[in-house]
Every structure is written in structure tokens, then in C-alpha cells.
């Protein structure tokens, strides 16, 4: 029985080694690297488009996430080389979950910021149209009615 257990353990270890050394794991790492680069590019584009304080906080969080992802991917490569498979698998799953959670949060916040910017742009357009139509209206008009509470 000890020989059978030993053979099964060796077989299982070889299977795990083949999985992590195989094309699937290489493809997963390549996909993670591509995703990290895409997140980095997106953060840079958003940074150029939006300049307010809230956007800066979002972008800082996105950059931190990308930096953490890059560091973790580099660490994953080292771990695979050292064959610390169980530990590395747990870290990879945690990283993927964390990146997914942060990406969803960042996407939601960017959408909210985009909507706020759209509304502000609409308000500015209305003000410009009003100024074009009747410039003296701004100087001589009555104040707007008070809002009811």
C-alpha cells in the first residue's frame, strides 16, 4: 500500500508540474501580462482626459493596481521556476480575484465620473447658448426662484 500511495503521489506531482509548466500556464501568464498592460494604457488615457481630484484618486488606485499586478506576475514567474505550486496557485487566484474586484470598482467610478462630466458639459453648453442669445440677461435678470424644500 505504501508503494501505491507513493506512486500516486509521484503521478499527481508530475501532473501538477506538467500543468504549471505547460502551455496553459504560459498562456495564463501571457494573458495576465497583456491585461496588466491594457490596464496601464487605460489609466494613462484616462489621466490625460480627466484632471479633477476625484479622477486623480481613481487613476492612482488604477496605477497601484497595475503596479501590484506587475509585481505579482513577476513573483508568479519566480515561484513557478521554484515549483512552489500550491502556494503560487493560491496567490494567483487571489490576484485574479483582486484584479477583477478592483477593475469592477474602477470601471463603475469611471462611468460615474464620465456621467458627471457629461452633465457639466451640458450645463456649460446651455449657459453658452443663453449668453449668445441674450448676453444682457446675465447682467440684468432676476435671480432664479428658490427651490422648495
ABEGO torsion letter per residue (X at the ends): XAAAAAAAAAAAAAAAAAAAABAAAAAAAAAAAAAAAAAAAAAAAAAAABABAAAAAAAAAAAAAAAAAAAAAAAAAAAAAAGBAAAAAAAAAAAAAAAAAAAAAAAAAAAAAAAAAAAAAAAAAAAAAAAAABAAAAAABBBBBBBBX
